[in-house]
Amino acid sequence: DNNFIKAERVINKVLPKAHNPEQKEKLVKALADCREALYVKVERRYNKAQALAQSGDYDGAIDILINYVGRPVPSSGTNRGNDRDAVQEEKLTFLMGDCLYRIKEYENAHKLYEKFINEFAETVRFDEALNLEFEIGFKFITGAKRSLWGLYILPAVDFGIQIVRKTLDKYPYAKPSEVYHLKLADYLFS
């Protein structure tokens, strides 16, 4: 994967210096081939991780996904790459968050769901990610601990309240927010 990214960087450096139209065309094609190969490889890895997660092997899925979530995506051209790259990053981020949530790695799952709801707010899985972010906040409020040096010993009620409040402040009118406004009020005033 790093080889594809390194090749892309080299091609992007050389491309502006190429004066021969034929050479430019070859470089553009090589760049497209690198991006395609990386996309196909990541898609295969995603499918394998998804199959592992569906079978309950969340740790195995995480081992695969950890190399791809947040990876650099093709950067030349109009934006981060293209819609296909963004959809792939969305799927990887959500699956990794789901796996971490299921093995009770709530702090790390929170980071990914927070990234997801900030970067992929217009997607089909937004409400589901938002709901899980609220659930993580309530896991901390109701007793889940934060880690310190790899041990889950730190009380995290305030951290949970902070997650819920921050999410409610940012998305007060999202569908899942309705339930969690009441749930947080119940907790705070009971």
Salt bridges, closest charged atoms under 4 A:
ASP1 OD1 - LYS41 NZ 3.11
GLU8 OE2 - ARG35 NH2 3.12
ASP33 OD2 - LYS29 NZ 3.10
GLU36 OE1 - ARG84 NH2 2.75
GLU43 OE2 - LYS91 NZ 2.44
GLU89 OE1 - ARG71 NH1 3.34
GLU89 OE2 - LYS115 NZ 3.65
ASP98 OD2 - ARG102 NE 3.00
GLU107 OE2 - ARG146 NH2 2.95
GLU114 OE1 - HIS110 NE2 3.88
GLU114 OE2 - LYS166 NZ 2.69
GLU119 OE1 - ARG80 NH1 3.72
GLU119 OE1 - LYS115 NZ 3.16
GLU128 OE1 - ARG125 NE 3.24
GLU133 OE2 - HIS110 ND1 2.65
GLU135 OE2 - LYS183 NZ 3.68
